[in-house]
Structures are given as structure tokens and as C-alpha cells.
Amino acid sequence: MIHGTRVTAFTLLLLGLTACGPLPVYYNAGHNQAQTQDATLSCQVQSLKQAPVANQLRQRPPVYYPGSRHCANGSCWARPGYWVDGGSYTVDVNQGLRQQLEQRCMATSGYQKIELPRCSQQQIASLQAQPNGTRPGHGLTPESCALRQKDGRTVILPAL
């Protein structure tokens, strides 16, 4: 039970740290964000056709917790060890290939993959003030940032 708690805590910590890191985005100076999103969607569909989802069921090995011996007031007793099922999970074996195909498609279309810092609350508030929730691209500046929206799209904000 302690092992499962440690794994859960580590997973939550890792997810928290990745939420703070930079966002990878595709960028082409000659295209606005709507064109970039269209190109990204087209490349994602193309890569999905070439490398469809291929889930495989995998199983973690069982974990053995050894027993323990306890003594008190001159008498001793032993608790037996026990096995815990490692559990099963699925893996999409084509995911890496699909990502490579998408990146190659985007590179062929003139896009490069870059990482931008996540937007601050002030920059997000500025984005939400826009009528349709997006801004056309104005070119990258050192203050540019990226925001992942709920629908999965990434929006690049120019400096405020």
C-alpha cells in the first residue's frame, strides 16, 4: 500500500512540474495562428491514417511484500509475506511514429517546432478580452508566450 502511495505522489509531482514548463508549438512567421491550426490538424489526420492507434495491453510484474516478525513480552509471532498484483495498462505502440510523421509533415509545410513559456495570468486575461478568444500572429518577441486552451489548441500571445 505504501508503494502505491509513493507512485501516486511521484506521478502528481511530475504532472505538476510539466504543467509549469514551456509549451511546444509549431511556428511559421508567414502564417497566422488559424493557418497554423489548420495545417496542424491536417498533419495530425494524415499521420493518424499512416500510423493508426494500436493499443497493446501490458502487465506490470507483481510486487512481493515480505513478512515481518514481531516480539513482545517474550512471545514472538510472524506475519506472512504477500503478493500484490502489478496491474495492467495500455500502450499505443504507434504514438511515437505518429508524432514523428506529424513533425515531418509540419516541417514540409514550412513550420518549425519551438518551445515558448506558458502565459502569465495577465497575458491570459488579455487573450480572454479578445472577441473570439484568439489573436492573429504578430511575430515572435522575447516576451511571447503560449497558452493551451481547453480544446487542445495552443495560442501564441505577443508581448503585452
VEXDREN-2710 file (C-alpha; in Angstrom, 1 decimal):
% VEXDREN-2710
k/r/px/py/pz
1/MET/0.0/0.0/0.0
2/ILE/2.9/2.4/0.8
3/HIS/4.4/1.7/-2.6
4/GLY/1.2/2.7/-4.4
5/THR/1.0/5.9/-2.4
6/ARG/4.6/6.8/-3.3
7/VAL/3.9/6.1/-7.0
8/THR/0.8/8.3/-6.9
9/ALA/2.6/11.1/-5.1
10/PHE/5.5/11.0/-7.6
11/THR/3.1/11.0/-10.6
12/LEU/1.3/14.0/-9.2
13/LEU/4.6/15.8/-8.7
14/LEU/5.7/15.0/-12.2
15/LEU/2.4/16.3/-13.7
16/GLY/2.7/19.4/-11.6
17/LEU/6.2/20.1/-12.9
18/THR/5.3/19.5/-16.5
19/ALA/2.3/22.0/-16.2
20/CYS/4.8/24.7/-15.4
21/GLY/7.3/24.0/-18.2
22/PRO/7.3/25.5/-21.7
23/LEU/4.8/24.5/-24.3
24/PRO/5.9/23.1/-27.7
25/VAL/4.2/24.9/-30.6
26/TYR/4.6/25.0/-34.4
27/TYR/5.6/28.4/-35.8
28/ASN/5.9/29.9/-39.3
29/ALA/6.5/33.6/-39.5
30/GLY/4.4/33.9/-42.7
31/HIS/1.3/32.3/-41.3
32/ASN/-1.3/33.4/-38.7
33/GLN/-2.5/31.1/-35.9
34/ALA/-5.6/30.0/-37.8
35/GLN/-3.5/28.8/-40.7
36/THR/-1.1/27.0/-38.3
37/GLN/-4.0/25.3/-36.6
38/ASP/-5.4/24.2/-40.0
39/ALA/-2.0/22.8/-41.0
40/THR/-1.6/21.1/-37.7
41/LEU/-5.0/19.4/-37.9
42/SER/-4.3/18.3/-41.5
43/CYS/-0.9/16.8/-40.5
44/GLN/-2.4/15.1/-37.4
45/VAL/-5.1/13.5/-39.6
46/GLN/-2.6/12.4/-42.2
47/SER/-0.3/10.9/-39.5
48/LEU/-3.2/9.1/-37.9
49/LYS/-4.0/7.5/-41.2
50/GLN/-0.4/6.4/-41.7
51/ALA/0.1/5.2/-38.1
52/PRO/-3.3/4.4/-36.6
53/VAL/-3.8/3.9/-32.9
54/ALA/-2.5/0.4/-32.0
55/ASN/-3.1/-0.2/-28.3
56/GLN/-1.5/-3.1/-26.6
57/LEU/-2.3/-4.4/-23.2
58/ARG/0.7/-4.7/-20.9
59/GLN/1.1/-6.0/-17.4
60/ARG/3.4/-4.9/-14.6
61/PRO/5.1/-7.6/-12.6
62/PRO/3.6/-8.5/-9.3
63/VAL/5.2/-7.0/-6.2
64/TYR/6.1/-9.1/-3.1
65/TYR/6.0/-7.6/0.3
66/PRO/8.0/-9.7/2.7
67/GLY/6.5/-10.8/6.1
68/SER/7.7/-9.4/9.4
69/ARG/8.5/-10.9/12.8
70/HIS/7.2/-9.2/15.9
71/CYS/8.2/-9.9/19.5
72/ALA/6.7/-8.5/22.7
73/ASN/6.8/-9.7/26.3
74/GLY/8.8/-12.8/25.5
75/SER/6.5/-14.1/22.8
76/CYS/7.0/-13.7/19.1
77/TRP/4.8/-14.1/16.0
78/ALA/5.3/-13.7/12.3
79/ARG/3.2/-12.1/9.7
80/PRO/3.5/-13.8/6.3
81/GLY/4.6/-12.0/3.2
82/TYR/2.1/-11.4/0.4
83/TRP/1.9/-10.6/-3.3
84/VAL/0.2/-7.6/-4.9
85/ASP/-0.8/-7.6/-8.5
86/GLY/1.2/-5.2/-10.5
87/GLY/-1.8/-4.1/-12.6
88/SER/-2.2/-3.8/-16.3
89/TYR/-2.1/-0.8/-18.6
90/THR/-2.4/0.0/-22.3
91/VAL/0.3/1.4/-24.6
92/ASP/-0.2/2.9/-28.0
93/VAL/2.8/1.4/-29.8
94/ASN/2.3/3.8/-32.8
95/GLN/2.3/7.1/-30.8
96/GLY/6.0/7.9/-31.3
97/LEU/5.8/7.2/-35.0
98/ARG/2.7/9.3/-35.3
99/GLN/4.4/12.2/-33.6
100/GLN/7.4/11.9/-36.0
101/LEU/5.1/11.8/-39.0
102/GLU/3.3/14.9/-37.8
103/GLN/6.5/16.8/-37.2
104/ARG/7.8/15.8/-40.7
105/CYS/4.5/16.9/-42.3
106/MET/4.7/20.3/-40.5
107/ALA/8.3/20.8/-41.4
108/THR/7.4/20.1/-45.1
109/SER/4.8/22.8/-44.8
110/GLY/7.5/25.3/-43.5
111/TYR/6.8/25.1/-39.8
112/GLN/9.3/24.6/-37.0
113/LYS/8.6/23.3/-33.6
114/ILE/9.7/25.7/-30.8
115/GLU/9.0/25.9/-27.1
116/LEU/7.5/29.0/-25.6
117/PRO/7.0/29.8/-21.9
118/ARG/3.4/29.5/-20.6
119/CYS/1.4/32.7/-20.4
120/SER/1.0/34.6/-17.1
121/GLN/-2.4/35.4/-15.7
122/GLN/-2.1/38.9/-17.0
123/GLN/-1.5/37.7/-20.6
124/ILE/-4.3/35.2/-20.3
125/ALA/-6.7/38.0/-19.2
126/SER/-5.6/40.0/-22.3
127/LEU/-6.4/37.0/-24.5
128/GLN/-9.9/36.5/-23.0
129/ALA/-10.7/40.1/-23.7
130/GLN/-10.4/39.4/-27.4
131/PRO/-13.8/39.0/-29.2
132/ASN/-13.3/35.4/-30.4
133/GLY/-10.7/34.2/-27.9
134/THR/-7.8/34.2/-30.3
135/ARG/-5.3/36.7/-31.7
136/PRO/-3.7/36.7/-35.1
137/GLY/0.1/36.1/-35.0
138/HIS/2.2/39.3/-34.9
139/GLY/5.6/37.5/-35.0
140/LEU/7.5/36.3/-32.0
141/THR/9.2/38.6/-29.5
142/PRO/11.3/37.6/-26.4
143/GLU/8.1/38.2/-24.4
144/SER/5.9/35.9/-26.5
145/CYS/4.2/33.1/-24.6
146/ALA/1.9/30.1/-25.3
147/LEU/-1.5/29.1/-23.8
148/ARG/-3.0/25.6/-24.2
149/GLN/-6.8/26.0/-24.5
150/LYS/-9.4/23.5/-23.2
151/ASP/-10.0/22.2/-26.7
152/GLY/-6.3/21.3/-27.0
153/ARG/-5.3/24.2/-29.3
154/THR/-2.3/26.3/-28.4
155/VAL/-2.4/30.0/-28.9
156/ILE/0.7/32.2/-29.1
157/LEU/0.3/35.6/-27.4
158/PRO/2.5/38.5/-28.4
159/ALA/4.1/40.7/-25.8
160/LEU/1.7/42.9/-23.9
END
